[in-house]
Amino acid sequence: MKGSMKAFYAEAEWAPKPEYAMSERERRDRRSYRADLAFKNVRAGLADRPIPAIGNDEVLIRIGACGICGSDLHTLDVDAAGYSSFASHVRFPVITGHEYSGEVVEIGKDVASLRVGDLVAVEQIGWCGACRPCRAGKFNQCENIEEAGLSCDGGFVEYGAVREKFCIVINSLADALGGTLPAFEAGALAEPTCVAYNGMVVNAGGVTPGSHVVVFGAGPIGLAAIALAKALGAAKIIAFSTNHLRNALAATMGADVVLNPTDLATNGTSAGQAVMKETGGLGADMIVEASGNLSNVYPEISRCLGVEARVVQLGIGPAASGFDLMPFVRRNAKIIGSMGHAGNNVFPSVLRMMAAGRLDMRRMVTARYPLSETAAGIAASGKRELGHGKILVSQHYRQIETSR
């Protein structure tokens, strides 16, 4: 397919800071695993771009929906010196957006598992399959990783070229949800849900039915963790957030108890004490850290550990965290870092749960923006006072819709 298309396109100046020690790959490709140390004067907006030609192992999809993530906001935001605020992997220029789905409209000659007309969800992490981590099945730690919407083109666009192996068919979602647009939305929400699933189920071994689960942070990842804990049989789910609008979303997604740490402190108590009270002194069996506010959260985590508790670290924060490790020793507790969502049947598992009605992630959508208003949607996602859960962008939306 030839022609041009609308895309939310970001550019920046390559200006690595003198103290930044780059890898050979970063230097060669002008990419950075710390965008905040290498790219400045970021600018982005709707632009005309050529519809991509597909390779033999690729499909062309018409984008159905794409979710706005905090990383989209931080990638485009700049500090006082003009550098990107995102402390992770980016390669400019790039079409942003990495939580997306769409409909296959063209297939490469070697594509065997997809057909024109299939609806697909797209995995964000592009792994090579040849490096040492990939050969060990650790795709999220691929040494040659590409990340859609960050280091290669993503989903805030009309059309996208995607390799066959990163597409998961979601035709069953259209049947289950009663239409293609609901399926596109659910497909776009799979990516943040899979990040939580990868941490809680794959890396931490799953939620034991009847166990107590605590979630710090009620952004999209925290909300996904709450929904998964509910679907997996947690006895009591306790969520903490300082945003009252997101607290309401946490209850909607399945939290049994939702508390504001600021309010607790005003009343002379703490998050850790509240957990011990709510669990009858047993403490939490699994704790999901999804706030990124590590220096404030970890002292509370150390106060609410159950025996052999597992702490799943999903939040990404800029500050170091200093806390007492002895409670972890005494409780035989574990801290489990988790990054990404590739491999281990993660995407298909989450999508099957959605199709079966076990997960309804569309409940956390608080606004929908047309593709032409992507910039406004990203700006809205960063306004704490609006308390958004997930904002979706789609060329299928004709106007801005919000529940706030």
LINNORUR-V179672 format. One record per residue. N is the residue number from 1. RES is the residue in one small letter. NEAR is the number of other ideal C-beta (glycine too) atoms within 12 Angstrom. Layout:
# LINNORUR-V179672
((N | RES | NEAR) (N | RES | NEAR))
This chain:
# LINNORUR-V179672
((1 | m | 22) (2 | k | 12) (3 | g | 14) (4 | s | 16) (5 | m | 30) (6 | k | 26) (7 | a | 37) (8 | f | 46) (9 | y | 31) (10 | a | 42) (11 | e | 26) (12 | a | 34) (13 | e | 21) (14 | w | 27) (15 | a | 23) (16 | p | 26) (17 | k | 21) (18 | p | 9) (19 | e | 9) (20 | y | 21) (21 | a | 15) (22 | m | 21) (23 | s | 18) (24 | e | 11) (25 | r | 21) (26 | e | 24) (27 | r | 16) (28 | r | 12) (29 | d | 22) (30 | r | 22) (31 | r | 32) (32 | s | 36) (33 | y | 28) (34 | r | 26) (35 | a | 41) (36 | d | 32) (37 | l | 29) (38 | a | 36) (39 | f | 46) (40 | k | 28) (41 | n | 20) (42 | v | 35) (43 | r | 22) (44 | a | 33) (45 | g | 24) (46 | l | 28) (47 | a | 26) (48 | d | 16) (49 | r | 26) (50 | p | 20) (51 | i | 26) (52 | p | 30) (53 | a | 15) (54 | i | 28) (55 | g | 18) (56 | n | 15) (57 | d | 20) (58 | e | 29) (59 | v | 40) (60 | l | 35) (61 | i | 49) (62 | r | 35) (63 | i | 50) (64 | g | 44) (65 | a | 50) (66 | c | 54) (67 | g | 56) (68 | i | 50) (69 | c | 45) (70 | g | 37) (71 | s | 42) (72 | d | 46) (73 | l | 31) (74 | h | 31) (75 | t | 46) (76 | l | 41) (77 | d | 29) (78 | v | 25) (79 | d | 20) (80 | a | 9) (81 | a | 16) (82 | g | 18) (83 | y | 31) (84 | s | 43) (85 | s | 29) (86 | f | 40) (87 | a | 27) (88 | s | 33) (89 | h | 40) (90 | v | 45) (91 | r | 37) (92 | f | 35) (93 | p | 28) (94 | v | 41) (95 | i | 44) (96 | t | 52) (97 | g | 51) (98 | h | 50) (99 | e | 53) (100 | y | 53) (101 | s | 52) (102 | g | 45) (103 | e | 40) (104 | v | 37) (105 | v | 28) (106 | e | 29) (107 | i | 30) (108 | g | 25) (109 | k | 13) (110 | d | 16) (111 | v | 28) (112 | a | 14) (113 | s | 19) (114 | l | 34) (115 | r | 19) (116 | v | 18) (117 | g | 19) (118 | d | 34) (119 | l | 43) (120 | v | 49) (121 | a | 53) (122 | v | 53) (123 | e | 44) (124 | q | 49) (125 | i | 42) (126 | g | 34) (127 | w | 31) (128 | c | 22) (129 | g | 23) (130 | a | 13) (131 | c | 18) (132 | r | 15) (133 | p | 23) (134 | c | 22) (135 | r | 15) (136 | a | 16) (137 | g | 18) (138 | k | 26) (139 | f | 36) (140 | n | 31) (141 | q | 25) (142 | c | 29) (143 | e | 22) (144 | n | 26) (145 | i | 33) (146 | e | 31) (147 | e | 40) (148 | a | 45) (149 | g | 50) (150 | l | 40) (151 | s | 37) (152 | c | 33) (153 | d | 41) (154 | g | 49) (155 | g | 49) (156 | f | 52) (157 | v | 46) (158 | e | 40) (159 | y | 38) (160 | g | 46) (161 | a | 40) (162 | v | 46) (163 | r | 32) (164 | e | 30) (165 | k | 27) (166 | f | 38) (167 | c | 43) (168 | i | 41) (169 | v | 31) (170 | i | 41) (171 | n | 27) (172 | s | 24) (173 | l | 42) (174 | a | 29) (175 | d | 19) (176 | a | 25) (177 | l | 28) (178 | g | 13) (179 | g | 18) (180 | t | 27) (181 | l | 28) (182 | p | 31) (183 | a | 36) (184 | f | 42) (185 | e | 42) (186 | a | 48) (187 | g | 51) (188 | a | 51) (189 | l | 49) (190 | a | 48) (191 | e | 48) (192 | p | 47) (193 | t | 47) (194 | c | 48) (195 | v | 47) (196 | a | 51) (197 | y | 46) (198 | n | 43) (199 | g | 43) (200 | m | 48) (201 | v | 34) (202 | v | 31) (203 | n | 32) (204 | a | 36) (205 | g | 19) (206 | g | 27) (207 | v | 37) (208 | t | 23) (209 | p | 16) (210 | g | 16) (211 | s | 31) (212 | h | 38) (213 | v | 50) (214 | v | 54) (215 | v | 56) (216 | f | 48) (217 | g | 44) (218 | a | 46) (219 | g | 49) (220 | p | 44) (221 | i | 48) (222 | g | 51) (223 | l | 49) (224 | a | 51) (225 | a | 54) (226 | i | 50) (227 | a | 45) (228 | l | 47) (229 | a | 46) (230 | k | 34) (231 | a | 33) (232 | l | 32) (233 | g | 21) (234 | a | 35) (235 | a | 26) (236 | k | 33) (237 | i | 42) (238 | i | 48) (239 | a | 48) (240 | f | 46) (241 | s | 40) (242 | t | 29) (243 | n | 31) (244 | h | 20) (245 | l | 27) (246 | r | 38) (247 | n | 32) (248 | a | 25) (249 | l | 37) (250 | a | 44) (251 | a | 28) (252 | t | 26) (253 | m | 41) (254 | g | 36) (255 | a | 38) (256 | d | 23) (257 | v | 30) (258 | v | 38) (259 | l | 37) (260 | n | 27) (261 | p | 34) (262 | t | 18) (263 | d | 20) (264 | l | 26) (265 | a | 19) (266 | t | 12) (267 | n | 14) (268 | g | 9) (269 | t | 21) (270 | s | 27) (271 | a | 42) (272 | g | 36) (273 | q | 23) (274 | a | 31) (275 | v | 40) (276 | m | 25) (277 | k | 22) (278 | e | 31) (279 | t | 32) (280 | g | 13) (281 | g | 15) (282 | l | 24) (283 | g | 39) (284 | a | 48) (285 | d | 40) (286 | m | 52) (287 | i | 54) (288 | v | 53) (289 | e | 45) (290 | a | 43) (291 | s | 38) (292 | g | 26) (293 | n | 27) (294 | l | 29) (295 | s | 19) (296 | n | 27) (297 | v | 37) (298 | y | 34) (299 | p | 24) (300 | e | 38) (301 | i | 46) (302 | s | 33) (303 | r | 31) (304 | c | 41) (305 | l | 39) (306 | g | 37) (307 | v | 20) (308 | e | 21) (309 | a | 36) (310 | r | 38) (311 | v | 44) (312 | v | 45) (313 | q | 35) (314 | l | 44) (315 | g | 38) (316 | i | 28) (317 | g | 24) (318 | p | 19) (319 | a | 16) (320 | a | 9) (321 | s | 25) (322 | g | 12) (323 | f | 23) (324 | d | 17) (325 | l | 19) (326 | m | 12) (327 | p | 27) (328 | f | 27) (329 | v | 13) (330 | r | 16) (331 | r | 26) (332 | n | 14) (333 | a | 30) (334 | k | 26) (335 | i | 30) (336 | i | 26) (337 | g | 21) (338 | s | 37) (339 | m | 30) (340 | g | 37) (341 | h | 44) (342 | a | 39) (343 | g | 29) (344 | n | 25) (345 | n | 21) (346 | v | 35) (347 | f | 40) (348 | p | 26) (349 | s | 29) (350 | v | 41) (351 | l | 41) (352 | r | 26) (353 | m | 33) (354 | m | 41) (355 | a | 30) (356 | a | 18) (357 | g | 17) (358 | r | 22) (359 | l | 38) (360 | d | 29) (361 | m | 49) (362 | r | 36) (363 | r | 28) (364 | m | 43) (365 | v | 40) (366 | t | 35) (367 | a | 32) (368 | r | 38) (369 | y | 38) (370 | p | 28) (371 | l | 38) (372 | s | 24) (373 | e | 30) (374 | t | 45) (375 | a | 30) (376 | a | 26) (377 | g | 42) (378 | i | 36) (379 | a | 21) (380 | a | 30) (381 | s | 37) (382 | g | 26) (383 | k | 20) (384 | r | 18) (385 | e | 12) (386 | l | 23) (387 | g | 30) (388 | h | 38) (389 | g | 45) (390 | k | 47) (391 | i | 49) (392 | l | 52) (393 | v | 51) (394 | s | 44) (395 | q | 35) (396 | h | 29) (397 | y | 28) (398 | r | 14) (399 | q | 14) (400 | i | 23) (401 | e | 21) (402 | t | 25) (403 | s | 22) (404 | r | 22))
